[in-house]
C-alpha cells in the first residue's frame, strides 16, 4: 500500500479488508509489525481496534520487550503479516539485528500473505524510495522478496513522483511500482 489503511483512515478499512481477502479466510490470524513506527503503543492499539472489527485474530510482534517473543513461532502461525509505516531504514536495521529477514522469507515461501503500508510495503522489494535514509528522498536497498523497486506516497508527497522518475532516468533504481495514498496491489 502506498498510504492509507487503518493508520491513516480509521473509518475506511477497505484496504485492510483487501489484505484480509488475500488470506482466503475471514477469521485470519494477522500479526502487526510496528517496528518502522518505533512500536508505538498508540499505533498498535489502532491496529487491534481496526482488525478486531474485521473479524480477524490480531496479534503483534514486539522486539523491544523483555523477554523477547519467539518471533519464528509467532510469525509462522499467521495467515497475514502486516508491516506498519514509518522509517524503512530503521525497520530493516532492527529486523537484521533480530534475524527476522530469514523468518519472513520462510513465511513468504509458505504462502503467508506479506503486506504493509509505506515503509511496510517498501521493505518487501529489492529497493525502496524513502526519506528515511537521508534528509532527501533517495534509494534504499530492501529485502528483495519482490523484484524491482517501490515508491509509496506517489501522489501524497510533492517530491515523491519527480524523485522516483529522476532516479529511474538516472538508472539509480530498478523499474518498479509506485502507489498513491489509498491504493494497494
C-alpha positions as CSV (number, residue, x, y, z in Angstrom):
1,X,0.0,0.0,0.0
2,X,1.2,3.4,-0.8
3,X,-0.5,5.0,2.1
4,X,-3.9,4.7,3.8
5,X,-5.4,1.8,5.6
6,X,-6.3,1.8,9.3
7,X,-3.4,4.0,10.2
8,X,-4.4,6.9,8.0
9,X,-8.2,6.3,7.6
10,X,-9.6,4.5,10.6
11,X,-13.2,4.8,9.3
12,X,-12.3,3.4,5.9
13,X,-10.9,-0.1,6.2
14,X,-11.3,-1.0,2.5
15,X,-7.5,-1.5,2.0
16,X,-7.3,-3.6,5.2
17,X,-10.3,-5.7,4.1
18,X,-8.4,-6.3,0.8
19,X,-5.4,-7.6,2.6
20,X,-7.5,-10.0,4.6
21,X,-9.2,-11.3,1.5
22,X,-5.8,-12.3,0.2
23,X,-5.5,-14.8,3.1
24,X,-8.6,-16.6,1.8
25,X,-10.4,-16.8,5.2
26,X,-12.4,-14.2,7.1
27,X,-11.1,-15.1,10.6
28,X,-7.4,-14.8,9.6
29,X,-4.6,-14.6,12.0
30,X,-3.0,-11.2,11.4
31,X,0.3,-10.2,13.0
32,X,1.3,-6.5,13.1
33,X,4.9,-5.5,12.9
34,X,5.2,-1.9,14.1
35,X,9.0,-1.5,14.2
36,X,9.1,1.2,11.5
37,X,7.0,3.3,13.7
38,X,9.1,2.6,16.8
39,X,6.5,0.1,18.1
40,X,4.2,3.0,19.1
41,X,1.6,1.7,21.6
42,X,-1.0,4.0,20.0
43,X,-0.3,2.7,16.5
44,X,-0.5,-0.9,17.7
45,X,-3.8,-0.1,19.5
46,X,-5.2,1.3,16.3
47,X,-4.3,-1.9,14.6
48,X,-6.1,-4.0,17.2
49,X,-9.2,-1.8,17.0
50,X,-9.3,-2.0,13.2
51,X,-8.6,-5.6,12.7
52,X,-10.8,-6.8,15.5
53,X,-13.7,-5.0,13.7
54,X,-12.8,-7.0,10.6
55,X,-13.3,-10.3,12.4
56,X,-9.6,-11.3,12.4
57,X,-7.5,-12.6,15.2
58,X,-4.9,-9.8,15.6
59,X,-1.6,-10.1,17.3
60,X,1.7,-8.2,17.2
61,X,5.4,-8.9,17.4
62,X,7.4,-6.6,19.7
63,X,11.2,-6.6,19.6
64,X,11.5,-4.0,22.3
65,X,10.1,-6.1,25.2
66,X,12.0,-8.3,27.6
67,X,12.0,-11.2,27.4
68,X,11.6,-11.2,23.6
69,X,8.9,-13.1,21.9
70,X,9.5,-16.3,19.9
71,X,9.4,-14.4,16.6
72,X,9.6,-17.5,14.4
73,X,6.7,-19.4,16.1
74,X,4.5,-16.3,16.2
75,X,5.1,-15.3,12.5
76,X,4.8,-18.7,11.0
77,X,1.4,-19.2,12.8
78,X,-0.1,-16.3,10.8
79,X,-2.2,-16.0,7.7
80,X,-1.1,-12.4,7.2
81,X,1.9,-10.4,8.4
82,X,1.1,-6.7,8.2
83,X,4.0,-4.2,8.5
84,X,3.3,-0.7,9.5
85,X,4.7,2.6,8.2
86,X,7.5,4.7,9.5
87,X,11.2,4.6,9.0
88,X,12.2,2.0,6.4
89,X,16.0,2.2,7.2
90,X,15.4,1.7,10.9
91,X,12.9,-1.1,10.3
92,X,15.4,-3.1,8.2
93,X,18.3,-2.5,10.6
94,X,16.2,-3.7,13.5
95,X,15.0,-6.7,11.6
96,X,18.6,-7.6,10.6
97,X,19.7,-7.4,14.3
98,X,16.9,-9.8,15.3
99,X,17.5,-12.1,12.2
100,X,13.9,-11.6,11.0
101,X,14.6,-11.5,7.3
102,X,15.1,-15.3,7.2
103,X,11.9,-15.9,9.2
104,X,10.0,-13.5,6.9
105,X,11.4,-15.3,3.9
106,X,10.2,-18.6,5.3
107,X,6.8,-17.1,5.8
108,X,6.7,-15.9,2.2
109,X,7.8,-19.3,0.9
110,X,5.0,-20.9,2.9
111,X,2.4,-18.7,1.3
112,X,1.7,-16.4,4.3
113,X,0.5,-13.1,3.0
114,X,3.0,-10.3,3.5
115,X,1.5,-6.8,3.4
116,X,2.4,-3.3,4.5
117,X,1.9,0.4,4.2
118,X,4.6,2.8,3.2
119,X,7.8,1.5,4.8
120,X,5.9,-1.7,5.4
121,X,5.5,-2.0,1.6
122,X,8.9,-0.7,0.7
123,X,10.6,-3.5,2.7
124,X,9.5,-6.4,0.5
125,X,11.1,-5.1,-2.7
126,X,14.7,-5.0,-3.9
127,X,14.8,-1.2,-3.5
128,X,12.5,1.4,-2.0
129,X,12.1,5.1,-2.4
130,X,12.3,6.7,1.1
131,X,13.2,9.7,3.1
132,X,14.4,7.5,6.0
133,X,18.0,7.2,4.9
134,X,18.9,10.9,4.4
135,X,17.3,14.3,4.5
136,X,16.3,14.0,0.8
137,X,14.2,11.2,-0.8
138,X,16.6,8.6,-2.1
139,X,17.0,4.8,-2.8
140,X,17.4,2.2,-0.1
141,X,18.2,-1.4,-0.6
142,X,15.5,-3.6,0.9
143,X,14.7,-7.3,1.5
144,X,14.3,-8.3,-2.2
145,X,11.4,-10.7,-1.8
146,X,9.8,-8.9,-4.7
147,X,11.7,-7.8,-7.8
148,X,12.2,-4.2,-8.7
149,X,11.5,-1.0,-6.7
150,X,8.6,0.5,-4.8
151,X,7.7,4.2,-4.2
152,X,4.9,4.8,-1.6
153,X,3.0,8.1,-1.3
154,X,3.4,8.7,-5.1
155,X,0.7,11.3,-5.0
156,X,0.8,12.1,-1.3
157,X,4.1,13.9,-1.0
158,X,5.0,16.5,-3.5
159,X,8.6,15.3,-4.2
160,X,7.9,11.6,-4.4
161,X,6.8,11.4,-8.1
162,X,9.5,13.6,-9.6
163,X,12.2,12.0,-7.5
164,X,11.1,8.5,-8.5
165,X,11.1,9.5,-12.2
166,X,14.6,11.1,-11.8
167,X,16.0,8.0,-10.1
168,X,14.6,5.8,-12.9
169,X,16.0,8.1,-15.6
170,X,19.5,8.2,-13.9
171,X,19.5,4.4,-13.6
172,X,19.9,4.6,-9.8
173,X,16.8,2.5,-9.2
174,X,15.3,-0.6,-10.8
175,X,12.0,-0.2,-12.6
176,X,9.2,-0.9,-10.3
177,X,5.9,0.2,-8.8
178,X,4.5,3.4,-7.4
179,X,1.4,3.6,-5.3
180,X,-0.7,6.6,-4.5
181,X,-2.0,7.0,-0.9
182,X,-5.2,4.9,-0.7
183,X,-4.0,2.4,-3.3
184,X,-2.9,-1.2,-3.0
185,X,-1.9,-4.0,-5.3
